[in-house]
Amino acid sequence: MDAVLALFHFPFMQRAIIAGAFLGILFACLGVLATLRKMTFFGEGVAHASLAGIAIAILAGVAPLPFAMAWAVIIAIVIFFLERSTKLASDTVIGILFTASMALGVILMNFSHGFQPELLSFLFGSILAIQTIDLIVIGVTSTIILAWFFTYLRQLTFLSLNQEGAYVAGVPVIIQTLMFYIALAISTVLGVKILGIILVSALLVLPAATSRMLAGTFRSYLIIAIVVAELIIFSGLAVSFYLDLPSGATIVLVGTGLFTLAAVYKHLK
């Protein structure tokens, strides 16, 4: 019991746990819809593309997180309009933009002198990287996105399952799709602080995929995904704290373990 309470003794762990609580709900909710829409590669692309925004912010000496979020929103909007104005497939557009943006970030970081610990925390994630201002940004932004999500949940679900039917039923397809792209982009960047650019998209996939193995209805699908996401983050943070392991990689491995257990249970059942 004392070992568990020790997690809450350190300020950096308190910030990481609170941030993880927000991000768990956020990624579970958006991940369910992203999985239904087959958009899991979108999170991967936006996460890597955000490196350019982070590099610009570091060179300019400003806070990287808000700038990276703004850059991710721009990338999401460009992806949205390119998908509709060209004959290119979605994964092709995302692949072009995220590699180009990441390459730009690498070039820009070449102009940065000296060791950049903050850049490493963005690449691989770190529970030590969560500062008070980051926690405020994560909390406020997550609350806004979740308020939009639950307000328009019926429309978003209908749109994810049957876009043509949603259009006929009067759902504002273009607006809601664009909003979903933007929400997904912002959420991905928020998760970079804990999981890192390389691993953040896993949290978008693992809770939804694990829940898919266990749920029988859409309501249970969403609820189980939220519970699994919180369990993955808290367990991963605890293991990384006690074993002195990288938080992002540990969270992903814990999530993969839970998914494996769910898959075995589904098979046996």
N, C-alpha and C positions, 0 to 999 in steps of 0.2 A: 504493500500500500504506500509506504514511504517513497518507494522508487517511482510510483506513478505520480505522486504529488510533486516529486522533484521536477517533473516536466513543466509544471506551472510556476516554479520558483524563479526561473530566469526570464528576464524581460524579452529577450529575443525569441524564446520559445512561446511566450504568451502571444506575441505578435504573429508568429508563424501559425499557431493554432487558430487564432481568430481569423486570419486571412484564409487559412485552409477551410474553415467552416463556410465562409462566403463562397469560395471558389468551388467547393464540393457541390453545393446546390446549383450554382451557375453552370458548371460543366455537365452535370447530370441532366439538367433540363434541356440545354442546347444540344447535348450529345444525343439525346433520344431523337430529336427532330433531324439532326445531321445524319444520323444512321438511317432513318427512314428515307431521307432525300439522297442518300449515297454521296454525302459531302464531307466525309471524314478527311479526305485529302486536302480539303480547303484549309482546315486548321493547320496542317503541316506546312502548307505553302505560305500562309500568312505569318506563321511563327518565324520561318526562315527569312521572309521578306522584311520583317521588322528589324533585322540586323542593321539595315541601312539607316533607319530612323534612330536607332540607338547610337550608331557611330557618329551621325551628325550632331546629336545631343551632347555626346562626350567631347567632341572637338569644340563645340560651342560653349561648353562649360555650363550647360543647363541640365535640369533633372531629366534623365533618360525615359522614365516610364510614360509621362504624358506625351512626350514627343513621339515615342514609339507607337503609342495608341493612335495618335493623329496620322502617322505614316501608314499604319495598318488599315485605318478607315479609308484612306486614299486608295490603297491597293485593292481593298474590297470593292469599292465603287467602280474602279477601272475594270476589275474582273466581271462585275455585274453587267456593265455596258458592252464589254467586248464579247461576252457570251451571246448577247442579243443582237449585236450588229455585225457579227462575222459568222462564218460557218464552222469555226473551230470548236472542238469539244471542250467541255469545261476543264478537264484535267490538262489539256494542252495549254489553254490560256494560263491556268494557275502555274503550270510548270515553267512556262516562259517568264512570267512576271517574278516568281519567287527566286529563280536562279539569277535573273538579272539584278534584282534588288539585293540579294545576298552578295553577289559579286561586287556591286557598288559599295556595300558595307565593308567588305574585305579591303577594297582599294582605299577607302576613306580611313580605315584604321591604320593603314600603312603610314599615314601622316601624323599619327599620334605617337608621341615620344614617351618612352619609359613603360613600366609595367602598369597594366590596367586591370586591377582586381575586380572592378565593377563589371567590366566586359566579360570576365570569366564567370561571374555569378549569373549574368544573363544567358550565357551559352549553356551552362550546366546546372544552374539553379543552386540556391543556397538559403538555408533557413536563417543564416546570419545577415542576409541581404535585405530582409524585410525591415524597413524603417517606419517610424510613426507616420510620416507623410505618405508612404506607400500604402500603409494600412488604411488610412483615411480615403485615399483614392480608390482602393479595392472595395472598401465597404460601401462608399457612396455610389460608385459606378455599378457594382453588382446589384444594389437595391433598385436602381433605376431600370436596369435591364430586366430584372426579375419581375418588377411591377408591370412592365410592358408585356413580358412573356405570359404571365398569368391572366392579364386583362384580355389578351387576344389568343389565348390557348386554343379555343375551338377553331378559330380561323387558321391558325398556324398548323394545327393537326390536319384539318381538312386539306389545306394547301400541300402538306407534305405527302398525303396519301393519294390525292387526285387533283392535280393542278387544273386540268380542264373543267372538272366538276366544280371546283372552288370558284373559277372564273364565272361559270354560268350561274352559280348561287349568289353572286354579287360580292364575293370577297375581293378586296383591293389587292390583286395578285402582285402587281409590280411594286407597290409601296411596301407590302408586308415582306416580300422576298428581299427587297433592298435592305429593309430594316433588319431582317434575319442575317444577311451577309455582314452588316455593320456590327451587330451584336456579337456575332461569332468572331469577328476580327478583334474587337476590343477585348472580349473575354480571353481569347488566346494570348494576347499580350499581357493581360493581368496575371495569367498563370505562369508566365515566363520567370517571374521572380523566384518562385519556389521550384519549378520543374526544369527551367532552362529552355532555350530555343529548340534544342535537339529533341527533347522528350515531352514537351508540353502537349502535343497532340494526342499522346497516349491517354491522358485523362479525359479527353473528349470521347474516346472509343471504349475504353475498358469498362466503365460503369454501365453504359448502355448495352454493350455486348453481354456482360455478365447478367444483367437484368433480363435480357431477351431470353436467356436460358431458363429463367425461373418464373417469369411472369405469365399470367393467363389472360389478363385484360390490359388495355392501354393504361388505365388508372394505376394498376399494380406495377406495370412496366415503368412508369414514371417514379412512383414511390420507391420501388426497390432500387432503381438507379441512383436516387438521391442517397439512400441509406448506404449503398455500396460505395459511392463516391466518398462520403464522409469517413467510412471505415477504412478505405484505402489511404486517404490522406493522413488521418490520425495515426493509424498503425505504421505507415511509412515514416512519418515524422518521429514517432517514438523509437522505432528501430534505428533510424539514422542517428538519433540523439545518443542512445545508449551504446551503439557500436561504433560511433564516430565515422559514419559513412555519408557519402553525398546524398542529400535529401531527395533530389529529383530522381536519381537512378533507383534509390531504395523504394520510393513511392510506386514507381512503375513496376518494379519486380514484385512488390506486394500485390498490386493490382492484377498482374499476370497470374500470380498464384491463386488468387480468388477466382479469376476467370477459369483457370484450369479445374479447380474444384467444382465450379458450377457446371462445366462441360462434362466432367465425369459423372456428376449427379444426374444430369439430364440423360446421359447415355444409359446409366443403370436403371433409371426410372422408366 
